[in-house]
Amino acid sequence: MTPEERAERWDEHKSRLMEQSLGQEHDMVLHAIIPYAVGGALDLYYYPNGRPGVGIATKELTELPNEGASNRVFRSYELVMFTRRPLDMDAVQKPATPFGRTHARMSRLLNMIARYSADASLNPNETCEFPADFPDVGGACLIFDGFACHTDDVVDRFGLLLLLEVFRSEMEYARSHGGGALLAKLKEAGHYPYSDMDRRPVV
């Protein structure tokens, strides 16, 4: 089997695993003009058929089984974020629309964290804060969570690492009391796993 064939088979298998956790994938993909592998943006994949709203996920952090981004829990993983807003592919490139604004924000965060994950171990329950002077995402606060994990005869501990944008007070609570404590509060309030910020902080 050639490396290209192996990568293609893994992509198909990974897609099936992701659908087990996220629901059926939408038939449209947002392809980057410049490929991620040569310094461009991520291709983004959409999952509107699982929980209400839509999940937006990556597929370029692990291009072969058991390789790529990893952490203490996952041998390899892709990223996912969720919004309660219904999928509107016509608004993806229209940042003046509600879904367009949400999509632009999540796209920036996913692209930033994807690059960071190549050199850092990003683990569930950990937090991340962007410096105030970062373009577009300055001051953003995130907490990570293990959203799904799959092991079979092809892959060992392939997971989905959830990025969840939170308020600064919530991030500080997580740093003082542990990320698990914040995630529990977000779940109790019905905000998990969504990154929509049109809500009140839980702490």
Buried (B, 14 or more C-beta within 10 A) or exposed (E): EEEEEEBEBBBEBBEEBBBEBBBEBBEEEBEBEEEBEEEEBBBBBBBBBBBEBBBBBBBBBBBBBBEBBBBEBBBBBBBBBBBBBEBBBEBBEBEEBBBBBBBBBBBBBBBBBBBEBEEEEBBBBBBBBBEEEEEEBEEBBBBBBBBBBBEEEBBBBBBBBBBBBBBEEBBBBBBEEEBEBBBBBBEEEEBBBBBBEEEEBBB
